[in-house]
Amino acid sequence: MNDWLSYRAKISPAQPALIWQDQTWTYSALDEAVSGLAAQLAAARVKRGAHVAVLMPNRPEYVFVIHALARLGAILVPLNTRLTEDELRWQADHTDCTVVICSQETEHQVLPLFPRQPIPGTVPAASEDTTSPSTKGSFYERRTLLSVDKPTKPAVKQLQISPADPSALPEHPFKLSALQSIVFTSGTTGYPKGAMLTFANHFWSATASAYRLGTGSEDRWLLCVPLYHVGGMSIVFRCCLYGTTIILMEKFDPDRVNIALETGHVTLASFVPTMLRRLLEVRQGRLPLTVRAILLGGAAAPQDLLARALAAGWPIASTYGLTEACSQVATATPDETNHKPGSVGKPLMFTQLEIAAEEGHVSPPDKVGEIVVRGPTVMQGYYRDQEATYHALYDGWLHTGDLGYLDEDGDLWVVDRRTDLIVTGGENVYPSEVERVLLSHPGVREACVVGVPDAEWGQKVAASIVASDANLAAETLIAHCRKHLAGYKIPKAVYFVSKLPQTASGKVKRQEIAILLQDEAHKQSCA
């Protein structure tokens, strides 16, 4: 069986596959570029089963890399360009990456990843067990750094993207069951978790999405969410399977997105609420008739924002999904969103969704409980994290940790995204990860991190600190966090307190702190 791109290039060679600024690649041209890149990667000893980290902003070469690794049978590990050196090193080491692919924009970020670093408590890449931890420590072999541009440092090798002789590529049978990627999602233990996604996950996700929203050869999907997120990567495979076109943007810019919507014959676009809010500030009127659906997900959309978009006549398709389920889980069509604003509609085809009560029974309609999911889009598990996998994939169901309910019509309403999870500008932040960094500062005795409402970003990160040093300043802690955390994870507000409220069992009352910090933030905004 051929990989999806080579098959698509045979049946739709002249169909536009990718548009970037003023450049267009047909499926035939995209296939040639991918073959050239795959040959270069093979020459650099990227073999079937190799774990390859990719650290790049959105650009055409990123799309080439996604397809080239699929063609070689290598496993993609997309890294967030906003992460710090410590975060990037930990993720590349944790996933046993032997190769890192970058661009000129990110070359300075990958250089510290060379050579590989020891990780206490882990096993080397030769281990066949991908989920269980080990008590042994290991040093790793040197890691190969490759760039899609001409590198500035000799430690980084350049990849040449040019048509290749098909015979130069090793032949591998394409299997739906094969692992395609390890995509990191925020971790409840202070470290992110790598969700293992297969080609089958992507196939069924694309198929189910098409059943819900439809697809046609004229479709053009505006892609301005990051390709290192599952929501961006999944669009690459969906458009290839459908034979439709990606309009790729480096990042979300409301003015440029508005122009693309007006002139690019866009039919589909994916936004998070922060993007939608900024776009509504630029464009007040209706969208062109070509736009048939705006997929809105990544975070709960505030009712006032949704009301503004619907009042402007925008075709909003409210959606709920998560990395562990390969993006979409439930989606309301634009008509359904108009009829029932706030609901994310019914589960997609092939996906079972239930609301679990605390005692383990299925909740009746309109009763809030944990959203649990089962179906062919659900991940294999978390890479080298057997305990987290056991807790997430329990009794055949993916336990999302999100709270919601199904109404009498079977439509899903999401009440709270992963109880402690902070969603800021579409990026997920787990408090425990930020707290771990705060507690590593010698002047901090206790720390509690929560999300407080924010008009632009949905939520912002705030920290309540019990200091062991009376002279400790908020600016000092923020500078400390900046060394170890991505910018969106850094607390935007730090409050010093004499003690943190706790339950009788000694557990911090996180919700109480959230209310207190929300009140403090409100007082400061009114001052």
C-alpha positions in Angstrom: 0.0 0.0 0.0 1.3 3.4 -1.0 1.5 6.3 1.5 -1.4 8.8 1.2 0.5 11.5 -0.6 2.0 9.2 -3.4 -1.5 7.8 -4.0 -3.1 11.3 -4.1 -0.4 12.5 -6.5 -1.4 9.7 -8.9 -5.1 10.4 -8.9 -5.0 14.2 -8.5 -1.7 15.3 -9.9 -2.8 18.8 -11.0 -4.9 19.6 -8.0 -3.5 22.4 -5.8 -2.2 20.9 -2.6 -0.4 23.7 -0.8 -0.5 27.5 -1.1 2.1 29.6 0.7 2.1 33.3 0.0 2.4 33.6 -3.8 3.6 29.9 -4.3 1.4 26.9 -5.2 2.4 23.3 -5.2 0.1 20.8 -7.0 -0.1 17.3 -5.5 2.4 16.2 -8.2 4.9 18.9 -7.3 4.4 18.3 -3.5 5.1 14.6 -4.1 8.3 15.4 -5.9 9.5 17.7 -3.2 8.7 15.1 -0.5 10.5 12.4 -2.4 13.6 14.7 -2.6 13.5 15.4 1.1 12.9 11.8 2.0 15.9 10.7 0.0 18.0 13.3 1.8 16.7 12.1 5.2 17.5 8.5 4.2 21.0 9.5 3.3 21.3 11.1 6.7 20.4 7.6 8.1 16.9 8.4 9.1 15.5 4.9 9.1 12.1 3.3 9.6 11.1 3.6 13.3 13.6 6.5 14.0 12.3 9.2 16.2 12.8 12.6 14.5 12.1 15.9 16.4 11.0 18.8 14.3 11.4 22.4 15.5 10.1 24.9 13.0 7.4 27.5 12.6 4.8 27.0 10.0 6.3 26.9 6.5 6.0 24.7 3.4 9.1 22.6 4.4 7.3 21.6 7.6 4.5 20.1 5.4 7.2 18.3 3.3 8.8 16.9 6.5 5.5 15.5 7.8 4.9 13.6 4.5 8.6 12.6 4.1 8.8 11.0 7.6 5.6 9.2 6.8 7.1 7.9 3.6 10.2 6.7 5.4 8.3 5.1 8.3 10.0 7.4 10.7 8.2 8.9 13.7 7.6 12.6 14.0 8.0 14.4 17.3 6.8 17.9 16.8 8.3 20.4 19.2 6.7 23.7 20.3 8.9 26.6 19.1 7.9 28.6 22.2 9.5 26.2 24.6 12.7 27.0 26.5 16.0 25.1 26.1 15.3 23.0 29.2 11.9 22.1 27.9 13.1 21.2 24.4 16.0 19.1 25.7 13.7 17.1 28.0 11.2 16.4 25.3 13.8 15.4 22.7 15.5 13.1 25.2 12.4 11.7 26.7 11.2 10.6 23.2 14.6 9.1 22.2 15.0 11.4 19.2 18.2 10.7 17.2 17.6 13.5 14.7 16.3 17.1 15.0 15.1 19.0 12.0 15.1 22.8 12.2 15.1 26.0 10.0 17.2 29.2 10.3 14.6 30.7 12.6 15.1 27.8 15.1 18.7 26.8 14.6 19.8 28.6 17.8 17.2 26.6 19.7 18.4 23.2 18.5 22.1 23.7 19.0 21.9 23.1 22.8 20.2 19.7 22.0 23.6 18.5 20.5 24.9 16.1 21.8 22.2 14.2 23.6 21.9 14.5 27.3 21.6 11.9 30.1 18.2 11.5 31.7 18.2 10.1 35.2 15.7 7.3 35.5 15.3 6.4 31.9 16.4 3.7 29.5 18.2 4.2 26.1 16.5 4.1 22.8 17.3 0.5 22.2 14.7 -0.5 24.8 11.7 -2.3 23.2 9.4 -1.2 26.0 8.0 2.2 25.1 5.8 2.8 28.1 7.4 1.5 31.3 9.9 3.6 33.3 13.3 2.3 34.5 15.5 3.1 37.4 18.6 3.0 35.3 20.3 6.1 33.9 22.0 6.3 30.5 24.1 8.6 28.3 23.0 8.7 24.7 24.7 8.8 21.4 25.3 12.1 19.6 22.2 13.5 17.9 22.1 14.6 14.3 20.9 18.1 13.5 19.5 18.9 10.1 18.2 22.2 8.6 15.8 22.8 5.7 17.8 26.0 5.1 21.5 26.7 4.7 22.8 26.5 8.3 25.1 29.0 10.0 26.8 26.5 12.2 28.9 23.5 11.1 27.2 21.3 13.6 24.0 21.5 11.6 23.7 19.8 8.2 21.7 21.2 5.3 18.9 19.2 3.7 18.5 19.6 0.0 14.9 19.5 -1.2 15.0 18.6 -4.9 13.4 15.8 -7.0 14.9 12.4 -6.3 15.3 9.2 -8.1 12.5 7.0 -6.6 14.9 4.0 -6.5 17.0 6.0 -4.0 14.2 5.6 -1.4 14.0 2.5 0.7 10.7 0.7 0.2 8.5 0.3 3.2 5.0 -1.1 3.3 2.6 1.6 4.6 0.6 0.4 7.5 -2.4 2.2 9.1 -1.5 0.7 12.5 2.0 2.2 12.4 3.0 4.9 14.8 3.0 8.3 13.0 3.9 10.8 15.8 4.5 11.5 19.5 2.7 14.7 20.3 3.2 16.3 23.6 0.3 17.4 25.8 0.5 19.1 29.2 1.2 16.8 32.1 -0.5 16.7 35.5 2.7 15.6 37.2 4.8 18.7 36.2 6.1 17.1 32.9 4.3 16.9 29.6 3.2 13.6 28.2 3.8 12.3 24.7 0.6 11.0 23.1 1.4 8.2 20.6 -0.8 8.7 17.4 -1.0 6.2 14.6 -1.9 6.7 10.9 -5.2 4.9 11.7 -6.0 7.6 14.3 -5.5 10.3 11.6 -7.5 8.3 9.0 -10.5 7.8 11.1 -10.4 11.4 12.4 -10.3 12.7 8.9 -13.1 10.3 7.8 -15.3 11.2 10.8 -14.7 15.0 10.3 -15.7 14.7 6.6 -18.9 12.9 7.5 -19.8 15.8 9.9 -18.7 18.8 7.9 -18.6 17.4 4.3 -15.7 17.8 1.8 -15.3 18.7 -1.8 -12.5 19.2 -4.3 -13.1 23.0 -4.2 -12.3 23.1 -0.4 -9.4 25.4 0.7 -8.5 25.0 4.4 -6.9 28.1 5.9 -4.2 26.7 8.3 -2.8 29.3 10.7 -2.7 27.2 13.9 0.8 25.7 14.6 1.8 22.5 12.8 3.3 21.3 16.0 -0.2 21.0 17.5 -2.3 18.1 16.6 -5.0 20.4 15.2 -2.5 21.8 12.6 -0.9 18.5 11.7 -4.2 16.7 11.3 -5.2 19.2 8.6 -2.2 18.2 6.6 -3.4 14.6 6.5 -7.0 15.5 6.1 -6.4 17.6 3.0 -4.2 14.9 1.5 -6.9 12.2 2.0 -9.6 14.5 0.7 -7.5 15.8 -2.2 -8.2 19.4 -1.2 -6.0 22.5 -0.7 -4.1 23.9 2.3 -3.6 27.7 2.5 -0.7 27.8 5.0 0.2 30.9 7.1 3.3 31.2 9.3 1.2 32.4 12.2 -2.1 34.0 13.0 -2.1 37.7 12.0 -5.7 39.2 12.0 -5.0 41.5 9.1 -3.4 38.9 6.9 -6.1 36.3 7.8 -8.8 38.8 6.9 -7.2 39.4 3.5 -6.9 35.6 2.9 -10.6 35.1 3.8 -11.6 37.9 1.4 -9.4 37.0 -1.6 -8.2 33.4 -1.1 -11.5 31.5 -1.8 -11.2 30.0 1.7 -13.9 27.5 2.5 -12.7 26.2 5.9 -10.6 27.7 8.7 -9.6 26.6 12.2 -9.3 29.1 15.0 -9.1 29.2 18.8 -11.2 31.8 20.7 -8.4 34.3 21.0 -7.9 34.3 17.3 -11.6 34.7 16.7 -11.8 37.7 19.1 -8.9 39.4 17.3 -10.3 38.7 13.9 -13.7 40.2 14.9 -11.9 43.4 15.9 -10.6 43.7 12.3 -13.6 42.5 10.4 -17.1 43.4 11.6 -19.2 42.3 8.7 -20.1 39.0 7.1 -17.6 36.6 5.6 -17.4 35.8 1.9 -20.0 33.2 0.8 -17.1 30.8 0.0 -16.4 30.3 3.7 -18.7 27.5 4.8 -17.3 26.7 8.3 -15.1 28.2 10.9 -14.0 25.4 13.2 -13.7 26.9 16.7 -11.9 24.9 19.3 -8.9 24.6 21.5 -10.6 26.2 24.5 -14.2 27.0 25.6 -15.5 30.0 23.7 -17.0 32.7 25.9 -20.7 33.2 25.2 -20.3 36.9 24.4 -17.6 36.1 21.8 -19.8 33.4 20.2 -22.8 35.7 20.2 -20.8 38.4 18.3 -19.6 36.0 15.7 -23.1 34.5 15.2 -24.7 38.0 15.1 -22.2 38.9 12.2 -23.5 35.8 10.3 -20.3 33.8 10.6 -20.6 30.0 10.1 -19.2 28.8 13.4 -18.7 25.1 13.9 -18.1 24.7 17.6 -15.8 21.8 18.3 -14.3 19.8 21.2 -11.2 17.7 20.9 -7.9 16.8 22.4 -4.5 15.6 21.5 -5.1 12.1 22.8 -8.1 11.7 20.4 -6.2 13.0 17.4 -8.1 16.4 17.4 -11.9 16.4 16.9 -14.2 14.4 19.2 -17.5 16.3 18.8 -18.5 19.1 16.4 -21.6 21.2 15.9 -22.2 22.2 12.3 -22.8 26.0 11.7 -26.6 25.4 11.6 -26.4 23.5 14.9 -24.2 26.2 16.5 -26.8 28.8 15.5 -29.6 26.7 16.9 -27.9 25.8 20.2 -25.0 28.2 20.9 -22.5 26.8 23.5 -23.0 23.2 22.6 -20.2 21.4 20.7 -22.7 19.0 19.1 -22.8 15.3 18.9 -19.7 13.0 18.9 -18.3 12.3 15.4 -19.0 9.1 13.6 -17.2 6.1 15.0 -16.6 7.8 18.3 -18.4 6.7 21.5 -18.8 9.4 24.1 -20.3 9.0 27.6 -20.5 11.1 30.7 -19.1 9.2 33.7 -20.5 9.8 37.2 -18.1 9.7 40.1 -19.2 6.3 41.1 -18.4 4.9 37.7 -21.9 4.8 36.3 -23.1 6.6 33.2 -24.6 10.0 34.0 -28.2 10.7 32.9 -28.9 13.6 30.5 -28.1 17.1 31.8 -26.0 15.7 34.7 -22.4 16.9 34.7 -19.6 14.2 34.9 -16.3 13.3 33.3 -16.2 13.1 29.5 -14.9 9.7 28.4 -14.3 8.7 24.8 -13.8 5.4 22.9 -13.1 4.8 19.3 -10.5 4.5 16.5 -9.1 8.0 16.9 -7.9 7.4 20.5 -4.1 7.3 21.0 -2.1 4.1 21.7 -0.9 5.6 25.0 1.7 7.9 26.4 5.3 7.3 25.3 7.3 5.7 28.1 4.7 6.6 30.8 2.9 3.4 31.7 1.3 4.9 34.8 -0.2 7.9 33.0 -1.4 5.5 30.2 -3.1 3.3 32.7 -5.0 6.2 34.3 -6.0 7.7 31.0 -6.9 4.6 29.1 -8.9 2.8 31.7 -11.4 -0.1 30.9 -11.2 0.7 27.2 -12.1 4.4 27.5 -10.1 7.5 27.3 -10.7 9.5 30.5 -10.3 13.1 29.4 -10.5 14.7 32.8 -12.9 17.3 31.2 -16.3 17.9 32.7 -19.5 18.1 30.6 -22.9 16.8 30.1 -25.1 15.4 27.3 -28.5 17.1 26.8 -31.7 15.3 25.9 -30.8 15.5 22.2 -27.4 13.9 22.8 -25.5 17.1 22.2 -22.3 17.7 24.3 -21.8 20.7 26.6 -18.3 21.2 27.9 -18.5 22.7 31.4 -14.8 22.7 32.4 -11.7 21.7 30.6 -9.5 19.4 32.8 -10.3 20.7 36.2 -6.9 22.4 36.9 -6.0 23.0 33.3 -5.3 26.7 32.2 -6.0 27.5 28.6 -4.4 30.7 27.6 -4.6 31.8 23.9 -5.3 28.2 22.9 -2.2 26.9 24.6 -2.6 24.4 27.5 -0.8 25.0 30.8 -0.9 22.6 33.7 -0.4 24.4 37.1 1.9 21.6 38.4 4.5 22.3 35.6 4.7 26.0 36.6 4.6 25.1 40.3 7.6 22.8 39.9 9.7 25.6 38.5 8.5 28.1 41.1 9.4 25.7 43.9 12.9 25.2 42.5 13.6 28.8 43.5 15.3 28.8 47.0 13.1 31.7 48.1 9.8 29.9 47.6 8.3 27.6 50.3 4.9 27.0 48.8 3.3 27.8 45.4 -0.1 27.4 43.9 -0.8 28.3 40.2 -4.3 28.9 38.8 -5.9 30.5 35.8 -7.8 33.7 36.1 -10.2 35.1 33.4 -8.7 37.4 30.8 -10.6 39.2 28.1 -8.1 38.6 25.3 -6.5 35.3 26.2 -9.4 33.5 27.9 -7.3 32.9 31.0 -3.9 34.1 32.3 -1.5 32.3 34.6 -1.4 33.6 38.1 0.6 32.4 41.1 0.1 32.5 44.9 3.4 32.3 46.7 4.4 31.6 50.3 8.0 32.9 50.4 10.8 31.8 52.7 12.7 35.0 51.8 10.9 38.2 52.9 12.8 40.2 50.2 11.7 37.9 47.3 10.2 40.1 44.5 7.7 39.1 41.9 10.1 40.2 39.1 12.7 37.8 40.4 10.3 34.9 40.2 9.2 35.8 36.8 12.8 36.1 35.6 13.4 32.6 37.1 10.4 31.1 35.3 11.6 32.7 32.0 14.7 30.6 32.1 12.8 27.3 32.4 9.3 27.8 30.9 7.8 28.9 27.6 6.5 32.5 27.6 2.8 31.5 27.7 3.4 29.4 30.9 5.1 32.3 32.9 2.8 33.8 35.6 1.4 37.2 34.5 0.6 38.0 38.1 2.4 36.9 41.3 0.7 37.3 44.8 2.5 36.8 48.1 0.6 35.3 51.0 1.4 34.1 54.5 -0.2 30.7 53.9 -2.2 28.7 51.3 -5.7 27.6 52.3 -5.7 23.8 52.8 -8.2 21.0 53.5 -8.1 18.9 56.7 -6.0 16.4 54.8 -3.5 19.0 53.9 -4.5 19.4 50.2 -4.4 23.0 48.8 -7.8 24.5 48.1 -7.0 25.4 44.5 -10.5 26.6 43.7 -10.5 29.0 46.7 -7.2 30.4 45.6 -8.5 30.9 42.1 -11.5 32.9 43.4 -9.2 35.1 45.6 -6.7 35.8 42.8 -9.6 36.5 40.4 -10.9 39.1 42.9 -7.4 40.6 43.2 -7.0 40.8 39.5 -10.4 42.5 39.2 -9.5 45.1 41.9 -6.3 46.0 40.1 -8.0 46.4 36.8 -10.5 48.8 38.4 -7.9 50.7 40.3 
